[in-house]
Amino acid sequence: MNDEYYMREALLEAEKAFQIDEVPIGAVMVRNGEIIARGYNKRNTMKNPLCHAEIEIINKSSEIVGDWRLEDCTLYVTVEPCPMCAGAIVQARIPRVVFGTRNKKAGCAGSVLDVLNEPMLNHQVDVTEGVLLEECSSIMSTFFREFRKRMKEKKEKKEDEKCGCV
């Protein structure tokens, strides 16, 4: 098994998020060549800003491993981690993160900040980026294109109702 295999598994998780109108980010945690946890974004579903894919699988993995230190795990995630998730990765001592596409607005593995390799912190992470880049970018682009369209239609409907045009 290689990085592409595990990223495909993370993409399957992202697809689950997409199907329930969540931002389609998926993740898997691998230990000794085995997927020990899977997850996807559930912020809207759970009404909780902490319900990111990475946080979900870090929690699950810690339960499975029986420790907060995940020093022998690799995290695969379809999108570059945000500040919160990057902080959790550092705190969990995860040695390696593999992501598909950059997060140009909030990425903390080099796009906006580089929390995962901040020399002032006590843990740095080996980062591999661009694995299945096209697939990871595509699901995000599709989601946000459809989201913007729905928001525009909703706004137009509201304006029509306001003026009595409906």
VMD Tcl script that builds the backbone (N, CA, C; Angstrom):
set m [mol new atoms 498]
animate dup $m
set s [atomselect $m all]
$s set {name element resname resid chain x y z} {
  {N N MET 1 A 0.850 -1.172 0.000}
  {CA C MET 1 A 0.000 0.000 0.000}
  {C C MET 1 A 0.901 1.242 0.000}
  {N N ASN 2 A 0.416 2.277 -0.681}
  {CA C ASN 2 A 1.224 3.494 -0.784}
  {C C ASN 2 A 0.360 4.718 -0.479}
  {N N ASP 3 A 0.975 5.897 -0.587}
  {CA C ASP 3 A 0.262 7.137 -0.269}
  {C C ASP 3 A -1.005 7.307 -1.095}
  {N N GLU 4 A -0.954 6.941 -2.371}
  {CA C GLU 4 A -2.149 7.092 -3.217}
  {C C GLU 4 A -3.293 6.207 -2.721}
  {N N TYR 5 A -2.979 4.997 -2.312}
  {CA C TYR 5 A -4.008 4.092 -1.800}
  {C C TYR 5 A -4.724 4.723 -0.598}
  {N N TYR 6 A -3.944 5.188 0.362}
  {CA C TYR 6 A -4.542 5.763 1.570}
  {C C TYR 6 A -5.274 7.071 1.276}
  {N N MET 7 A -4.759 7.849 0.324}
  {CA C MET 7 A -5.459 9.091 -0.035}
  {C C MET 7 A -6.787 8.764 -0.713}
  {N N ARG 8 A -6.838 7.706 -1.484}
  {CA C ARG 8 A -8.124 7.300 -2.077}
  {C C ARG 8 A -9.130 6.957 -0.973}
  {N N GLU 9 A -8.646 6.343 0.073}
  {CA C GLU 9 A -9.522 6.035 1.210}
  {C C GLU 9 A -10.010 7.330 1.871}
  {N N ALA 10 A -9.125 8.309 1.993}
  {CA C ALA 10 A -9.521 9.609 2.546}
  {C C ALA 10 A -10.547 10.287 1.633}
  {N N LEU 11 A -10.374 10.138 0.324}
  {CA C LEU 11 A -11.343 10.705 -0.626}
  {C C LEU 11 A -12.722 10.059 -0.480}
  {N N LEU 12 A -12.762 8.778 -0.157}
  {CA C LEU 12 A -14.054 8.126 0.096}
  {C C LEU 12 A -14.751 8.780 1.287}
  {N N GLU 13 A -13.977 9.156 2.284}
  {CA C GLU 13 A -14.538 9.861 3.443}
  {C C GLU 13 A -15.018 11.255 3.043}
  {N N ALA 14 A -14.238 11.938 2.213}
  {CA C ALA 14 A -14.634 13.271 1.742}
  {C C ALA 14 A -15.956 13.200 0.982}
  {N N GLU 15 A -16.127 12.147 0.220}
  {CA C GLU 15 A -17.374 11.962 -0.530}
  {C C GLU 15 A -18.568 11.828 0.425}
  {N N LYS 16 A -18.372 11.180 1.553}
  {CA C LYS 16 A -19.446 11.071 2.555}
  {C C LYS 16 A -19.849 12.461 3.049}
  {N N ALA 17 A -18.861 13.303 3.286}
  {CA C ALA 17 A -19.150 14.676 3.719}
  {C C ALA 17 A -19.919 15.415 2.629}
  {N N PHE 18 A -19.467 15.272 1.392}
  {CA C PHE 18 A -20.113 15.923 0.249}
  {C C PHE 18 A -21.592 15.543 0.185}
  {N N GLN 19 A -21.887 14.268 0.404}
  {CA C GLN 19 A -23.259 13.769 0.293}
  {C C GLN 19 A -24.200 14.370 1.335}
  {N N ILE 20 A -23.649 14.865 2.437}
  {CA C ILE 20 A -24.508 15.461 3.471}
  {C C ILE 20 A -24.295 16.978 3.564}
  {N N ASP 21 A -23.810 17.569 2.469}
  {CA C ASP 21 A -23.607 19.021 2.368}
  {C C ASP 21 A -22.619 19.580 3.387}
  {N N GLU 22 A -21.629 18.791 3.731}
  {CA C GLU 22 A -20.512 19.259 4.553}
  {C C GLU 22 A -19.351 19.568 3.618}
  {N N VAL 23 A -18.458 20.467 4.033}
  {CA C VAL 23 A -17.253 20.713 3.241}
  {C C VAL 23 A -16.541 19.371 3.101}
  {N N PRO 24 A -16.291 18.926 1.862}
  {CA C PRO 24 A -15.822 17.558 1.626}
  {C C PRO 24 A -14.336 17.342 1.918}
  {N N ILE 25 A -14.038 17.238 3.190}
  {CA C ILE 25 A -12.684 16.907 3.623}
  {C C ILE 25 A -12.764 15.580 4.352}
  {N N GLY 26 A -11.922 14.652 3.917}
  {CA C GLY 26 A -11.877 13.335 4.531}
  {C C GLY 26 A -10.477 13.012 4.991}
  {N N ALA 27 A -10.387 12.084 5.938}
  {CA C ALA 27 A -9.080 11.725 6.482}
  {C C ALA 27 A -9.077 10.277 6.948}
  {N N VAL 28 A -7.894 9.686 6.936}
  {CA C VAL 28 A -7.677 8.371 7.533}
  {C C VAL 28 A -6.368 8.412 8.316}
  {N N MET 29 A -6.310 7.606 9.369}
  {CA C MET 29 A -5.088 7.464 10.159}
  {C C MET 29 A -4.559 6.055 9.927}
  {N N VAL 30 A -3.265 5.978 9.631}
  {CA C VAL 30 A -2.631 4.696 9.327}
  {C C VAL 30 A -1.564 4.407 10.377}
  {N N ARG 31 A -1.579 3.175 10.860}
  {CA C ARG 31 A -0.581 2.701 11.824}
  {C C ARG 31 A -0.146 1.307 11.401}
  {N N ASN 32 A 1.133 1.143 11.214}
  {CA C ASN 32 A 1.686 -0.152 10.787}
  {C C ASN 32 A 1.003 -0.683 9.528}
  {N N GLY 33 A 0.731 0.207 8.588}
  {CA C GLY 33 A 0.140 -0.185 7.315}
  {C C GLY 33 A -1.354 -0.438 7.344}
  {N N GLU 34 A -1.989 -0.224 8.485}
  {CA C GLU 34 A -3.417 -0.490 8.638}
  {C C GLU 34 A -4.162 0.801 8.965}
  {N N ILE 35 A -5.307 0.992 8.328}
  {CA C ILE 35 A -6.158 2.142 8.654}
  {C C ILE 35 A -6.828 1.859 9.992}
  {N N ILE 36 A -6.545 2.725 10.970}
  {CA C ILE 36 A -7.138 2.521 12.299}
  {C C ILE 36 A -8.302 3.473 12.569}
  {N N ALA 37 A -8.415 4.536 11.776}
  {CA C ALA 37 A -9.529 5.476 11.970}
  {C C ALA 37 A -9.832 6.192 10.662}
  {N N ARG 38 A -11.091 6.517 10.489}
  {CA C ARG 38 A -11.583 7.239 9.314}
  {C C ARG 38 A -12.491 8.359 9.802}
  {N N GLY 39 A -12.557 9.421 9.017}
  {CA C GLY 39 A -13.472 10.483 9.400}
  {C C GLY 39 A -13.621 11.530 8.318}
  {N N TYR 40 A -14.610 12.386 8.504}
  {CA C TYR 40 A -14.864 13.479 7.571}
  {C C TYR 40 A -15.495 14.629 8.338}
  {N N ASN 41 A -15.508 15.790 7.707}
  {CA C ASN 41 A -16.063 16.986 8.340}
  {C C ASN 41 A -17.524 16.776 8.705}
  {N N LYS 42 A -17.886 17.252 9.904}
  {CA C LYS 42 A -19.272 17.170 10.369}
  {C C LYS 42 A -19.657 18.430 11.140}
  {N N ARG 43 A -19.039 19.558 10.803}
  {CA C ARG 43 A -19.318 20.802 11.544}
  {C C ARG 43 A -20.789 21.174 11.510}
  {N N ASN 44 A -21.381 21.175 10.326}
  {CA C ASN 44 A -22.792 21.568 10.200}
  {C C ASN 44 A -23.712 20.531 10.825}
  {N N THR 45 A -23.416 19.280 10.579}
  {CA C THR 45 A -24.232 18.191 11.109}
  {C C THR 45 A -24.256 18.209 12.631}
  {N N MET 46 A -23.091 18.375 13.230}
  {CA C MET 46 A -22.966 18.338 14.687}
  {C C MET 46 A -23.151 19.714 15.331}
  {N N LYS 47 A -23.229 20.766 14.487}
  {CA C LYS 47 A -23.336 22.145 14.997}
  {C C LYS 47 A -22.182 22.437 15.961}
  {N N ASN 48 A -20.980 22.041 15.531}
  {CA C ASN 48 A -19.800 22.144 16.387}
  {C C ASN 48 A -18.592 22.517 15.532}
  {N N PRO 49 A -17.950 23.654 15.805}
  {CA C PRO 49 A -16.816 24.088 14.983}
  {C C PRO 49 A -15.588 23.193 15.099}
  {N N LEU 50 A -15.567 22.298 16.074}
  {CA C LEU 50 A -14.416 21.411 16.263}
  {C C LEU 50 A -14.516 20.117 15.461}
  {N N CYS 51 A -15.630 19.881 14.808}
  {CA C CYS 51 A -15.858 18.602 14.127}
  {C C CYS 51 A -15.227 18.552 12.737}
  {N N HIS 52 A -13.929 18.737 12.695}
  {CA C HIS 52 A -13.154 18.580 11.464}
  {C C HIS 52 A -12.716 17.124 11.348}
  {N N ALA 53 A -12.451 16.687 10.139}
  {CA C ALA 53 A -12.043 15.304 9.883}
  {C C ALA 53 A -10.821 14.912 10.708}
  {N N GLU 54 A -9.821 15.780 10.738}
  {CA C GLU 54 A -8.582 15.457 11.446}
  {C C GLU 54 A -8.813 15.291 12.945}
  {N N ILE 55 A -9.609 16.172 13.525}
  {CA C ILE 55 A -9.888 16.103 14.964}
  {C C ILE 55 A -10.619 14.801 15.275}
  {N N GLU 56 A -11.584 14.458 14.429}
  {CA C GLU 56 A -12.343 13.221 14.629}
  {C C GLU 56 A -11.422 12.005 14.639}
  {N N ILE 57 A -10.515 11.924 13.661}
  {CA C ILE 57 A -9.684 10.715 13.617}
  {C C ILE 57 A -8.551 10.739 14.639}
  {N N ILE 58 A -8.115 11.908 15.055}
  {CA C ILE 58 A -7.133 11.959 16.151}
  {C C ILE 58 A -7.786 11.421 17.427}
  {N N ASN 59 A -9.018 11.842 17.696}
  {CA C ASN 59 A -9.737 11.326 18.869}
  {C C ASN 59 A -9.932 9.820 18.789}
  {N N LYS 60 A -10.411 9.336 17.651}
  {CA C LYS 60 A -10.628 7.897 17.480}
  {C C LYS 60 A -9.317 7.128 17.629}
  {N N SER 61 A -8.260 7.639 16.999}
  {CA C SER 61 A -6.965 6.952 17.026}
  {C C SER 61 A -6.398 6.886 18.437}
  {N N SER 62 A -6.545 7.957 19.197}
  {CA C SER 62 A -6.058 7.963 20.580}
  {C C SER 62 A -6.772 6.905 21.411}
  {N N GLU 63 A -8.078 6.753 21.182}
  {CA C GLU 63 A -8.831 5.707 21.885}
  {C C GLU 63 A -8.319 4.323 21.507}
  {N N ILE 64 A -8.088 4.108 20.221}
  {CA C ILE 64 A -7.635 2.802 19.738}
  {C C ILE 64 A -6.233 2.479 20.244}
  {N N VAL 65 A -5.333 3.450 20.153}
  {CA C VAL 65 A -3.941 3.257 20.558}
  {C C VAL 65 A -3.817 3.230 22.082}
  {N N GLY 66 A -4.720 3.926 22.762}
  {CA C GLY 66 A -4.665 3.997 24.213}
  {C C GLY 66 A -3.671 5.026 24.719}
  {N N ASP 67 A -3.409 6.034 23.905}
  {CA C ASP 67 A -2.457 7.080 24.282}
  {C C ASP 67 A -2.761 8.327 23.464}
  {N N TRP 68 A -2.422 9.475 24.000}
  {CA C TRP 68 A -2.579 10.721 23.246}
  {C C TRP 68 A -1.454 10.905 22.252}
  {N N ARG 69 A -0.351 10.216 22.462}
  {CA C ARG 69 A 0.774 10.293 21.526}
  {C C ARG 69 A 0.537 9.301 20.388}
  {N N LEU 70 A 0.506 9.814 19.194}
  {CA C LEU 70 A 0.294 8.961 18.014}
  {C C LEU 70 A 1.583 8.931 17.199}
  {N N GLU 71 A 2.666 8.597 17.877}
  {CA C GLU 71 A 4.014 8.711 17.317}
  {C C GLU 71 A 4.332 7.707 16.212}
  {N N ASP 72 A 3.497 6.703 16.044}
  {CA C ASP 72 A 3.754 5.718 14.993}
  {C C ASP 72 A 2.630 5.699 13.953}
  {N N CYS 73 A 2.001 6.853 13.776}
  {CA C CYS 73 A 0.874 6.965 12.845}
  {C C CYS 73 A 1.173 7.971 11.735}
  {N N THR 74 A 0.477 7.798 10.627}
  {CA C THR 74 A 0.500 8.766 9.530}
  {C C THR 74 A -0.935 9.195 9.264}
  {N N LEU 75 A -1.139 10.501 9.167}
  {CA C LEU 75 A -2.457 11.050 8.895}
  {C C LEU 75 A -2.534 11.429 7.418}
  {N N TYR 76 A -3.548 10.932 6.744}
  {CA C TYR 76 A -3.833 11.280 5.347}
  {C C TYR 76 A -5.092 12.122 5.340}
  {N N VAL 77 A -5.027 13.291 4.704}
  {CA C VAL 77 A -6.183 14.186 4.663}
  {C C VAL 77 A -6.249 14.834 3.284}
  {N N THR 78 A -7.447 15.005 2.777}
  {CA C THR 78 A -7.611 15.482 1.404}
  {C C THR 78 A -7.229 16.942 1.225}
  {N N VAL 79 A -7.311 17.736 2.295}
  {CA C VAL 79 A -6.998 19.167 2.230}
  {C C VAL 79 A -6.014 19.513 3.349}
  {N N GLU 80 A -5.109 20.407 3.040}
  {CA C GLU 80 A -4.122 20.885 4.013}
  {C C GLU 80 A -4.801 21.297 5.325}
  {N N PRO 81 A -4.270 20.858 6.449}
  {CA C PRO 81 A -4.886 21.169 7.742}
  {C C PRO 81 A -4.953 22.663 8.062}
  {N N CYS 82 A -6.035 23.041 8.748}
  {CA C CYS 82 A -6.247 24.409 9.223}
  {C C CYS 82 A -5.436 24.626 10.507}
  {N N PRO 83 A -5.459 25.842 11.071}
  {CA C PRO 83 A -4.697 26.093 12.299}
  {C C PRO 83 A -5.072 25.160 13.458}
  {N N MET 84 A -6.357 24.955 13.677}
  {CA C MET 84 A -6.788 24.093 14.775}
  {C C MET 84 A -6.290 22.668 14.589}
  {N N CYS 85 A -6.471 22.143 13.398}
  {CA C CYS 85 A -6.073 20.761 13.139}
  {C C CYS 85 A -4.559 20.601 13.150}
  {N N ALA 86 A -3.850 21.583 12.616}
  {CA C ALA 86 A -2.387 21.531 12.647}
  {C C ALA 86 A -1.896 21.523 14.088}
  {N N GLY 87 A -2.514 22.331 14.939}
  {CA C GLY 87 A -2.146 22.331 16.353}
  {C C GLY 87 A -2.400 20.986 17.003}
  {N N ALA 88 A -3.525 20.368 16.682}
  {CA C ALA 88 A -3.844 19.048 17.235}
  {C C ALA 88 A -2.854 17.994 16.745}
  {N N ILE 89 A -2.437 18.098 15.492}
  {CA C ILE 89 A -1.452 17.163 14.930}
  {C C ILE 89 A -0.136 17.276 15.690}
  {N N VAL 90 A 0.302 18.500 15.930}
  {CA C VAL 90 A 1.541 18.721 16.691}
  {C C VAL 90 A 1.374 18.176 18.108}
  {N N GLN 91 A 0.256 18.479 18.749}
  {CA C GLN 91 A 0.026 18.012 20.117}
  {C C GLN 91 A -0.014 16.488 20.205}
  {N N ALA 92 A -0.538 15.839 19.181}
  {CA C ALA 92 A -0.627 14.373 19.167}
  {C C ALA 92 A 0.687 13.708 18.764}
  {N N ARG 93 A 1.667 14.526 18.407}
  {CA C ARG 93 A 3.002 14.027 18.022}
  {C C ARG 93 A 2.953 13.112 16.802}
  {N N ILE 94 A 2.025 13.399 15.906}
  {CA C ILE 94 A 1.941 12.619 14.666}
  {C C ILE 94 A 3.173 12.961 13.829}
  {N N PRO 95 A 3.954 11.962 13.424}
  {CA C PRO 95 A 5.211 12.252 12.733}
  {C C PRO 95 A 5.076 12.615 11.258}
  {N N ARG 96 A 3.966 12.185 10.632}
  {CA C ARG 96 A 3.851 12.409 9.185}
  {C C ARG 96 A 2.412 12.723 8.815}
  {N N VAL 97 A 2.268 13.733 7.935}
  {CA C VAL 97 A 0.966 14.107 7.376}
  {C C VAL 97 A 1.100 14.134 5.863}
  {N N VAL 98 A 0.121 13.540 5.201}
  {CA C VAL 98 A 0.053 13.543 3.741}
  {C C VAL 98 A -1.260 14.219 3.374}
  {N N PHE 99 A -1.189 15.256 2.530}
  {CA C PHE 99 A -2.435 15.896 2.113}
  {C C PHE 99 A -2.487 16.036 0.600}
  {N N GLY 100 A -3.726 16.206 0.105}
  {CA C GLY 100 A -3.945 16.277 -1.332}
  {C C GLY 100 A -3.777 17.669 -1.901}
  {N N THR 101 A -4.621 18.590 -1.460}
  {CA C THR 101 A -4.613 19.934 -2.036}
  {C C THR 101 A -4.383 20.982 -0.957}
  {N N ARG 102 A -3.807 22.085 -1.376}
  {CA C ARG 102 A -3.534 23.180 -0.446}
  {C C ARG 102 A -4.821 23.894 -0.050}
  {N N ASN 103 A -4.769 24.510 1.121}
  {CA C ASN 103 A -5.856 25.327 1.651}
  {C C ASN 103 A -5.331 26.760 1.643}
  {N N LYS 104 A -5.611 27.478 0.562}
  {CA C LYS 104 A -5.013 28.799 0.357}
  {C C LYS 104 A -5.517 29.859 1.330}
  {N N LYS 105 A -6.619 29.585 2.017}
  {CA C LYS 105 A -7.163 30.567 2.960}
  {C C LYS 105 A -6.776 30.288 4.405}
  {N N ALA 106 A -6.530 29.023 4.740}
  {CA C ALA 106 A -6.273 28.705 6.153}
  {C C ALA 106 A -5.265 27.577 6.348}
  {N N GLY 107 A -4.532 27.214 5.308}
  {CA C GLY 107 A -3.606 26.090 5.403}
  {C C GLY 107 A -2.429 26.353 6.325}
  {N N CYS 108 A -2.150 25.386 7.179}
  {CA C CYS 108 A -1.060 25.545 8.157}
  {C C CYS 108 A 0.029 24.495 8.005}
  {N N ALA 109 A 0.223 24.049 6.758}
  {CA C ALA 109 A 1.350 23.170 6.428}
  {C C ALA 109 A 2.176 23.842 5.337}
  {N N GLY 110 A 2.133 25.168 5.316}
  {CA C GLY 110 A 2.945 25.916 4.374}
  {C C GLY 110 A 2.224 26.943 3.528}
  {N N SER 111 A 0.915 26.816 3.349}
  {CA C SER 111 A 0.199 27.768 2.486}
  {C C SER 111 A 0.074 29.150 3.108}
  {N N VAL 112 A -0.489 29.219 4.296}
  {CA C VAL 112 A -0.664 30.488 4.995}
  {C C VAL 112 A 0.350 30.587 6.136}
  {N N LEU 113 A 0.394 29.550 6.931}
  {CA C LEU 113 A 1.366 29.394 8.019}
  {C C LEU 113 A 1.990 28.012 7.888}
  {N N ASP 114 A 3.021 27.763 8.680}
  {CA C ASP 114 A 3.600 26.414 8.697}
  {C C ASP 114 A 3.714 25.928 10.134}
  {N N VAL 115 A 2.564 25.728 10.750}
  {CA C VAL 115 A 2.502 25.252 12.131}
  {C C VAL 115 A 3.170 23.886 12.256}
  {N N LEU 116 A 3.019 23.051 11.237}
  {CA C LEU 116 A 3.555 21.692 11.326}
  {C C LEU 116 A 5.078 21.648 11.360}
  {N N ASN 117 A 5.719 22.715 10.938}
  {CA C ASN 117 A 7.185 22.748 10.974}
  {C C ASN 117 A 7.722 24.012 11.630}
  {N N GLU 118 A 6.985 24.520 12.590}
  {CA C GLU 118 A 7.415 25.702 13.334}
  {C C GLU 118 A 8.559 25.310 14.276}
  {N N PRO 119 A 9.742 25.863 14.067}
  {CA C PRO 119 A 10.896 25.469 14.889}
  {C C PRO 119 A 10.763 25.825 16.370}
  {N N MET 120 A 9.896 26.762 16.708}
  {CA C MET 120 A 9.710 27.134 18.113}
  {C C MET 120 A 8.856 26.115 18.878}
  {N N LEU 121 A 8.178 25.244 18.156}
  {CA C LEU 121 A 7.371 24.208 18.810}
  {C C LEU 121 A 8.237 22.977 19.071}
  {N N ASN 122 A 7.764 22.125 19.970}
  {CA C ASN 122 A 8.565 20.967 20.368}
  {C C ASN 122 A 8.394 19.744 19.466}
  {N N HIS 123 A 7.622 19.867 18.406}
  {CA C HIS 123 A 7.426 18.737 17.488}
  {C C HIS 123 A 7.249 19.283 16.075}
  {N N GLN 124 A 7.949 18.689 15.137}
  {CA C GLN 124 A 7.783 19.032 13.728}
  {C C GLN 124 A 7.305 17.781 12.995}
  {N N VAL 125 A 6.660 18.013 11.876}
  {CA C VAL 125 A 5.990 16.950 11.137}
  {C C VAL 125 A 6.569 16.848 9.734}
  {N N ASP 126 A 6.797 15.623 9.287}
  {CA C ASP 126 A 7.183 15.372 7.899}
  {C C ASP 126 A 5.910 15.506 7.061}
  {N N VAL 127 A 5.922 16.403 6.092}
  {CA C VAL 127 A 4.726 16.688 5.291}
  {C C VAL 127 A 4.964 16.289 3.842}
  {N N THR 128 A 3.999 15.553 3.290}
  {CA C THR 128 A 3.976 15.229 1.868}
  {C C THR 128 A 2.707 15.841 1.304}
  {N N GLU 129 A 2.841 16.648 0.260}
  {CA C GLU 129 A 1.649 17.284 -0.307}
  {C C GLU 129 A 1.476 16.923 -1.773}
  {N N GLY 130 A 0.257 17.110 -2.259}
  {CA C GLY 130 A -0.028 16.922 -3.675}
  {C C GLY 130 A -0.386 15.509 -4.082}
  {N N VAL 131 A -0.641 14.624 -3.118}
  {CA C VAL 131 A -1.023 13.251 -3.451}
  {C C VAL 131 A -2.481 13.268 -3.912}
  {N N LEU 132 A -2.719 12.806 -5.126}
  {CA C LEU 132 A -4.039 12.851 -5.776}
  {C C LEU 132 A -4.595 14.276 -5.775}
  {N N LEU 133 A -3.720 15.195 -6.096}
  {CA C LEU 133 A -4.049 16.626 -6.104}
  {C C LEU 133 A -5.309 16.934 -6.903}
  {N N GLU 134 A -5.388 16.431 -8.127}
  {CA C GLU 134 A -6.543 16.750 -8.986}
  {C C GLU 134 A -7.856 16.287 -8.369}
  {N N GLU 135 A -7.870 15.059 -7.857}
  {CA C GLU 135 A -9.097 14.523 -7.271}
  {C C GLU 135 A -9.499 15.302 -6.018}
  {N N CYS 136 A -8.510 15.609 -5.191}
  {CA C CYS 136 A -8.794 16.347 -3.951}
  {C C CYS 136 A -9.256 17.769 -4.244}
  {N N SER 137 A -8.663 18.405 -5.242}
  {CA C SER 137 A -9.077 19.763 -5.632}
  {C C SER 137 A -10.461 19.748 -6.259}
  {N N SER 138 A -10.710 18.754 -7.086}
  {CA C SER 138 A -11.964 18.680 -7.831}
  {C C SER 138 A -13.182 18.583 -6.918}
  {N N ILE 139 A -13.123 17.736 -5.917}
  {CA C ILE 139 A -14.287 17.578 -5.035}
  {C C ILE 139 A -14.568 18.875 -4.273}
  {N N MET 140 A -13.508 19.598 -3.913}
  {CA C MET 140 A -13.692 20.887 -3.230}
  {C C MET 140 A -14.293 21.922 -4.183}
  {N N SER 141 A -13.759 22.002 -5.397}
  {CA C SER 141 A -14.269 22.965 -6.385}
  {C C SER 141 A -15.730 22.712 -6.699}
  {N N THR 142 A -16.074 21.452 -6.892}
  {CA C THR 142 A -17.457 21.090 -7.192}
  {C C THR 142 A -18.371 21.477 -6.038}
  {N N PHE 143 A -17.959 21.154 -4.833}
  {CA C PHE 143 A -18.773 21.478 -3.659}
  {C C PHE 143 A -19.032 22.977 -3.567}
  {N N PHE 144 A -17.976 23.777 -3.664}
  {CA C PHE 144 A -18.152 25.222 -3.486}
  {C C PHE 144 A -18.873 25.873 -4.657}
  {N N ARG 145 A -18.724 25.336 -5.861}
  {CA C ARG 145 A -19.491 25.842 -7.003}
  {C C ARG 145 A -20.983 25.610 -6.747}
  {N N GLU 146 A -21.346 24.406 -6.314}
  {CA C GLU 146 A -22.745 24.092 -6.025}
  {C C GLU 146 A -23.257 24.890 -4.825}
  {N N PHE 147 A -22.408 25.064 -3.824}
  {CA C PHE 147 A -22.782 25.829 -2.634}
  {C C PHE 147 A -23.102 27.276 -3.002}
  {N N ARG 148 A -22.221 27.900 -3.795}
  {CA C ARG 148 A -22.456 29.293 -4.213}
  {C C ARG 148 A -23.748 29.412 -5.028}
  {N N LYS 149 A -24.003 28.437 -5.873}
  {CA C LYS 149 A -25.225 28.446 -6.678}
  {C C LYS 149 A -26.459 28.367 -5.773}
  {N N ARG 150 A -26.430 27.472 -4.796}
  {CA C ARG 150 A -27.562 27.351 -3.860}
  {C C ARG 150 A -27.768 28.637 -3.067}
  {N N MET 151 A -26.680 29.244 -2.627}
  {CA C MET 151 A -26.779 30.485 -1.853}
  {C C MET 151 A -27.352 31.619 -2.700}
  {N N LYS 152 A -26.955 31.678 -3.971}
  {CA C LYS 152 A -27.471 32.704 -4.879}
  {C C LYS 152 A -28.974 32.510 -5.086}
  {N N GLU 153 A -29.386 31.260 -5.317}
  {CA C GLU 153 A -30.805 30.970 -5.516}
  {C C GLU 153 A -31.613 31.300 -4.264}
  {N N LYS 154 A -31.060 30.984 -3.118}
  {CA C LYS 154 A -31.731 31.266 -1.848}
  {C C LYS 154 A -31.899 32.775 -1.658}
  {N N LYS 155 A -30.869 33.529 -1.979}
  {CA C LYS 155 A -30.907 34.990 -1.853}
  {C C LYS 155 A -31.943 35.577 -2.807}
  {N N GLU 156 A -31.959 35.091 -4.051}
  {CA C GLU 156 A -32.917 35.592 -5.040}
  {C C GLU 156 A -34.349 35.288 -4.616}
  {N N LYS 157 A -34.566 34.100 -4.074}
  {CA C LYS 157 A -35.900 33.719 -3.619}
  {C C LYS 157 A -36.348 34.625 -2.475}
  {N N LYS 158 A -35.430 34.892 -1.568}
  {CA C LYS 158 A -35.735 35.766 -0.431}
  {C C LYS 158 A -36.090 37.172 -0.912}
  {N N GLU 159 A -35.336 37.675 -1.890}
  {CA C GLU 159 A -35.606 39.009 -2.442}
  {C C GLU 159 A -36.956 39.040 -3.146}
  {N N ASP 160 A -37.274 37.963 -3.880}
  {CA C ASP 160 A -38.569 37.883 -4.559}
  {C C ASP 160 A -39.717 37.876 -3.546}
  {N N GLU 161 A -39.545 37.136 -2.455}
  {CA C GLU 161 A -40.582 37.076 -1.421}
  {C C GLU 161 A -40.756 38.433 -0.753}
  {N N LYS 162 A -39.654 39.142 -0.584}
  {CA C LYS 162 A -39.676 40.458 0.059}
  {C C LYS 162 A -40.488 41.461 -0.759}
  {N N CYS 163 A -40.307 41.432 -2.078}
  {CA C CYS 163 A -40.996 42.412 -2.927}
  {C C CYS 163 A -42.380 41.928 -3.354}
  {N N GLY 164 A -42.750 40.717 -2.949}
  {CA C GLY 164 A -44.061 40.200 -3.298}
  {C C GLY 164 A -44.151 39.658 -4.702}
  {N N CYS 165 A -43.018 39.346 -5.296}
  {CA C CYS 165 A -42.979 38.843 -6.671}
  {C C CYS 165 A -43.332 37.361 -6.764}
  {N N VAL 166 A -43.418 36.686 -5.642}
  {CA C VAL 166 A -43.678 35.237 -5.673}
  {C C VAL 166 A -45.109 34.956 -5.317}
}
mol reanalyze $m
mol bondsrecalc $m
mol representation Tube
mol addrep $m
